[in-house]
Amino acid sequence: MSRDTRRAIAQLLDRYGTSYAAQAGITLRNKPSPLFRLLTLALLLSVRIRADIAVDAARELSRAGWRTPAKLQAATWQERVDALGRAHYKRYDESTSTYLGQLATRTLERWHGDLRRLRAEAAGDASAIRRLLGEFDRIGPTGTDVFCREAQAVWPELQPYFDARALRSAAELGLPRDPAALAELVPARDVARFAAALVRSSLERR
């Protein structure tokens, strides 16, 4: 790797290397609450809405105390709508309130409130993790990419996870368009940040 490439990657990480989870105030760990909050954030990012609004909505849900599926499920539909409204998550607030309730219920019923059970069922298979995430309503390909891109920091079996947007961004920057090759450009601890930086830089360029 050339000195110029190393410098460009360092600048990319410095400017754009904050994950959406970190921006939303989620200290990501392999524990039930932060994993569920990441899944909630992935749902909020799954519609055509600005990322900063979705992040603000995730913060608002957290401020309301809904950091676990049980607490989110216990909130009324209107309480969730009002919280989304405070974050200016408009147009999708009512439907998203419904999907948030369904997300909480399914996490409780299918995974007993703990997404580590989903990971265990996947048995280290990244494609199985993607498939199981796809069982949640509204967690489509976009939401699955968000979750896996960020969860790879605590679920190493997902590494290297660079979704299509990250790979396009890498190509635009003259970097390899191959996940394994990209992962070799940074230490393993920075792969998730690198993937986030590629996505964020791409969004800003657009």
GUKETI-353296 format. One record per residue (C-alpha): x, y, z; residue number from 1. Coordinates in nm, 2 decimals. Layout:
REM GUKETI-353296
+--------+--------+--------+-----+
:      X :      Y :      Z : seq :
+--------+--------+--------+-----+
:      X :      Y :      Z : NUM :
...
+--------+--------+--------+-----+
This chain:
REM GUKETI-353296
+--------+--------+--------+-----+
:      X :      Y :      Z : seq :
+--------+--------+--------+-----+
:   0.00 :   0.00 :   0.00 :   1 :
:   0.14 :   0.34 :  -0.10 :   2 :
:   0.20 :   0.63 :   0.14 :   3 :
:  -0.07 :   0.83 :  -0.04 :   4 :
:  -0.32 :   0.55 :   0.00 :   5 :
:  -0.24 :   0.52 :   0.37 :   6 :
:  -0.28 :   0.89 :   0.41 :   7 :
:  -0.61 :   0.89 :   0.22 :   8 :
:  -0.75 :   0.61 :   0.44 :   9 :
:  -0.64 :   0.78 :   0.76 :  10 :
:  -0.81 :   1.10 :   0.65 :  11 :
:  -1.12 :   0.90 :   0.55 :  12 :
:  -1.14 :   0.74 :   0.89 :  13 :
:  -1.07 :   1.06 :   1.07 :  14 :
:  -1.35 :   1.25 :   0.89 :  15 :
:  -1.61 :   0.99 :   0.83 :  16 :
:  -1.52 :   0.70 :   1.06 :  17 :
:  -1.80 :   0.75 :   1.32 :  18 :
:  -2.06 :   0.47 :   1.29 :  19 :
:  -2.43 :   0.55 :   1.30 :  20 :
:  -2.45 :   0.35 :   1.62 :  21 :
:  -2.19 :   0.58 :   1.79 :  22 :
:  -2.36 :   0.89 :   1.65 :  23 :
:  -2.68 :   0.76 :   1.80 :  24 :
:  -2.51 :   0.72 :   2.14 :  25 :
:  -2.50 :   0.34 :   2.13 :  26 :
:  -2.19 :   0.19 :   2.28 :  27 :
:  -2.20 :  -0.13 :   2.08 :  28 :
:  -2.13 :  -0.44 :   2.27 :  29 :
:  -2.23 :  -0.81 :   2.24 :  30 :
:  -2.51 :  -0.76 :   2.48 :  31 :
:  -2.89 :  -0.76 :   2.44 :  32 :
:  -2.97 :  -0.39 :   2.48 :  33 :
:  -2.71 :  -0.24 :   2.25 :  34 :
:  -2.77 :  -0.50 :   1.99 :  35 :
:  -3.15 :  -0.43 :   2.00 :  36 :
:  -3.09 :  -0.06 :   1.98 :  37 :
:  -2.87 :  -0.12 :   1.67 :  38 :
:  -3.15 :  -0.32 :   1.52 :  39 :
:  -3.40 :  -0.04 :   1.60 :  40 :
:  -3.16 :   0.21 :   1.43 :  41 :
:  -3.14 :  -0.02 :   1.13 :  42 :
:  -3.52 :  -0.01 :   1.10 :  43 :
:  -3.52 :   0.37 :   1.13 :  44 :
:  -3.26 :   0.39 :   0.85 :  45 :
:  -3.45 :   0.16 :   0.62 :  46 :
:  -3.68 :   0.42 :   0.47 :  47 :
:  -3.60 :   0.71 :   0.24 :  48 :
:  -3.52 :   0.96 :   0.51 :  49 :
:  -3.20 :   1.16 :   0.60 :  50 :
:  -2.96 :   0.95 :   0.81 :  51 :
:  -2.92 :   1.23 :   1.07 :  52 :
:  -3.30 :   1.23 :   1.12 :  53 :
:  -3.30 :   0.86 :   1.17 :  54 :
:  -3.02 :   0.89 :   1.42 :  55 :
:  -3.20 :   1.16 :   1.61 :  56 :
:  -3.51 :   0.94 :   1.62 :  57 :
:  -3.30 :   0.65 :   1.77 :  58 :
:  -3.17 :   0.90 :   2.03 :  59 :
:  -3.53 :   1.00 :   2.11 :  60 :
:  -3.64 :   0.64 :   2.16 :  61 :
:  -3.34 :   0.60 :   2.39 :  62 :
:  -3.42 :   0.91 :   2.59 :  63 :
:  -3.78 :   0.78 :   2.63 :  64 :
:  -3.62 :   0.47 :   2.80 :  65 :
:  -3.71 :   0.22 :   2.53 :  66 :
:  -3.37 :   0.05 :   2.51 :  67 :
:  -3.50 :  -0.31 :   2.53 :  68 :
:  -3.77 :  -0.49 :   2.33 :  69 :
:  -3.98 :  -0.53 :   2.65 :  70 :
:  -3.98 :  -0.15 :   2.71 :  71 :
:  -4.04 :  -0.06 :   2.35 :  72 :
:  -4.33 :  -0.30 :   2.33 :  73 :
:  -4.48 :  -0.16 :   2.65 :  74 :
:  -4.49 :   0.19 :   2.50 :  75 :
:  -4.82 :   0.28 :   2.33 :  76 :
:  -4.84 :   0.33 :   1.96 :  77 :
:  -4.91 :   0.70 :   2.01 :  78 :
:  -4.61 :   0.74 :   2.25 :  79 :
:  -4.39 :   0.60 :   1.98 :  80 :
:  -4.54 :   0.83 :   1.72 :  81 :
:  -4.48 :   1.13 :   1.95 :  82 :
:  -4.12 :   1.04 :   2.01 :  83 :
:  -4.06 :   1.01 :   1.64 :  84 :
:  -4.23 :   1.34 :   1.58 :  85 :
:  -3.99 :   1.51 :   1.83 :  86 :
:  -3.71 :   1.39 :   1.62 :  87 :
:  -3.88 :   1.53 :   1.30 :  88 :
:  -3.91 :   1.18 :   1.17 :  89 :
:  -4.21 :   1.28 :   0.96 :  90 :
:  -4.42 :   1.11 :   0.69 :  91 :
:  -4.31 :   0.77 :   0.82 :  92 :
:  -4.39 :   0.83 :   1.19 :  93 :
:  -4.72 :   0.64 :   1.21 :  94 :
:  -4.61 :   0.34 :   1.00 :  95 :
:  -4.27 :   0.32 :   1.18 :  96 :
:  -4.44 :   0.32 :   1.52 :  97 :
:  -4.63 :   0.01 :   1.41 :  98 :
:  -4.31 :  -0.15 :   1.28 :  99 :
:  -4.12 :  -0.07 :   1.60 : 100 :
:  -4.39 :  -0.25 :   1.80 : 101 :
:  -4.37 :  -0.55 :   1.57 : 102 :
:  -3.99 :  -0.54 :   1.59 : 103 :
:  -4.01 :  -0.55 :   1.97 : 104 :
:  -4.27 :  -0.83 :   1.97 : 105 :
:  -4.08 :  -1.05 :   1.73 : 106 :
:  -3.75 :  -1.00 :   1.92 : 107 :
:  -3.93 :  -1.11 :   2.24 : 108 :
:  -4.12 :  -1.40 :   2.09 : 109 :
:  -3.86 :  -1.54 :   1.85 : 110 :
:  -3.54 :  -1.45 :   2.03 : 111 :
:  -3.65 :  -1.41 :   2.39 : 112 :
:  -3.54 :  -1.05 :   2.37 : 113 :
:  -3.17 :  -1.14 :   2.30 : 114 :
:  -3.03 :  -1.11 :   1.94 : 115 :
:  -2.74 :  -1.32 :   2.05 : 116 :
:  -2.98 :  -1.61 :   2.01 : 117 :
:  -3.01 :  -1.51 :   1.64 : 118 :
:  -2.64 :  -1.52 :   1.61 : 119 :
:  -2.62 :  -1.86 :   1.78 : 120 :
:  -2.88 :  -2.00 :   1.54 : 121 :
:  -2.68 :  -1.87 :   1.25 : 122 :
:  -2.38 :  -2.07 :   1.38 : 123 :
:  -2.12 :  -1.83 :   1.24 : 124 :
:  -2.27 :  -1.81 :   0.90 : 125 :
:  -2.30 :  -1.45 :   0.78 : 126 :
:  -2.55 :  -1.53 :   0.51 : 127 :
:  -2.77 :  -1.70 :   0.78 : 128 :
:  -2.75 :  -1.39 :   0.99 : 129 :
:  -2.87 :  -1.18 :   0.70 : 130 :
:  -3.15 :  -1.42 :   0.63 : 131 :
:  -3.27 :  -1.42 :   0.99 : 132 :
:  -3.26 :  -1.04 :   1.00 : 133 :
:  -3.47 :  -1.03 :   0.69 : 134 :
:  -3.75 :  -1.20 :   0.89 : 135 :
:  -3.82 :  -0.87 :   1.07 : 136 :
:  -4.08 :  -0.66 :   0.89 : 137 :
:  -3.92 :  -0.35 :   0.73 : 138 :
:  -3.57 :  -0.47 :   0.80 : 139 :
:  -3.51 :  -0.51 :   0.43 : 140 :
:  -3.17 :  -0.52 :   0.24 : 141 :
:  -3.09 :  -0.17 :   0.36 : 142 :
:  -3.16 :  -0.23 :   0.72 : 143 :
:  -2.97 :  -0.57 :   0.71 : 144 :
:  -2.67 :  -0.39 :   0.56 : 145 :
:  -2.67 :  -0.13 :   0.83 : 146 :
:  -2.70 :  -0.39 :   1.11 : 147 :
:  -2.43 :  -0.62 :   0.97 : 148 :
:  -2.19 :  -0.34 :   0.87 : 149 :
:  -2.19 :  -0.21 :   1.22 : 150 :
:  -2.24 :  -0.54 :   1.41 : 151 :
:  -1.92 :  -0.68 :   1.26 : 152 :
:  -1.74 :  -0.48 :   1.52 : 153 :
:  -1.87 :  -0.72 :   1.79 : 154 :
:  -1.97 :  -1.02 :   1.57 : 155 :
:  -1.63 :  -1.10 :   1.39 : 156 :
:  -1.79 :  -1.37 :   1.17 : 157 :
:  -1.95 :  -1.09 :   0.97 : 158 :
:  -1.61 :  -0.95 :   0.88 : 159 :
:  -1.53 :  -0.82 :   0.63 : 160 :
:  -1.88 :  -0.66 :   0.57 : 161 :
:  -1.87 :  -0.40 :   0.30 : 162 :
:  -2.22 :  -0.35 :   0.14 : 163 :
:  -2.28 :  -0.24 :  -0.22 : 164 :
:  -2.27 :   0.13 :  -0.13 : 165 :
:  -1.94 :   0.09 :   0.05 : 166 :
:  -1.79 :  -0.10 :  -0.24 : 167 :
:  -1.91 :   0.16 :  -0.49 : 168 :
:  -1.76 :   0.43 :  -0.27 : 169 :
:  -1.43 :   0.24 :  -0.26 : 170 :
:  -1.42 :   0.22 :  -0.64 : 171 :
:  -1.49 :   0.59 :  -0.67 : 172 :
:  -1.19 :   0.66 :  -0.44 : 173 :
:  -0.96 :   0.43 :  -0.64 : 174 :
:  -0.96 :   0.16 :  -0.37 : 175 :
:  -1.02 :  -0.21 :  -0.43 : 176 :
:  -1.38 :  -0.32 :  -0.48 : 177 :
:  -1.33 :  -0.65 :  -0.30 : 178 :
:  -1.43 :  -0.69 :   0.07 : 179 :
:  -1.12 :  -0.90 :   0.16 : 180 :
:  -0.88 :  -0.66 :  -0.01 : 181 :
:  -1.04 :  -0.36 :   0.16 : 182 :
:  -1.02 :  -0.53 :   0.50 : 183 :
:  -0.65 :  -0.58 :   0.45 : 184 :
:  -0.60 :  -0.20 :   0.42 : 185 :
:  -0.68 :  -0.14 :   0.79 : 186 :
:  -0.64 :  -0.32 :   1.12 : 187 :
:  -0.92 :  -0.56 :   1.21 : 188 :
:  -1.05 :  -0.33 :   1.48 : 189 :
:  -1.11 :  -0.06 :   1.22 : 190 :
:  -1.29 :  -0.26 :   0.96 : 191 :
:  -1.64 :  -0.16 :   1.08 : 192 :
:  -1.53 :   0.21 :   1.10 : 193 :
:  -1.38 :   0.18 :   0.75 : 194 :
:  -1.70 :   0.05 :   0.61 : 195 :
:  -1.90 :   0.33 :   0.78 : 196 :
:  -1.65 :   0.59 :   0.65 : 197 :
:  -1.69 :   0.47 :   0.29 : 198 :
:  -2.07 :   0.49 :   0.31 : 199 :
:  -2.07 :   0.83 :   0.48 : 200 :
:  -1.83 :   0.98 :   0.23 : 201 :
:  -2.04 :   0.84 :  -0.05 : 202 :
:  -2.35 :   1.00 :   0.09 : 203 :
:  -2.17 :   1.34 :   0.13 : 204 :
:  -2.04 :   1.33 :  -0.23 : 205 :
:  -2.40 :   1.28 :  -0.35 : 206 :
+--------+--------+--------+-----+
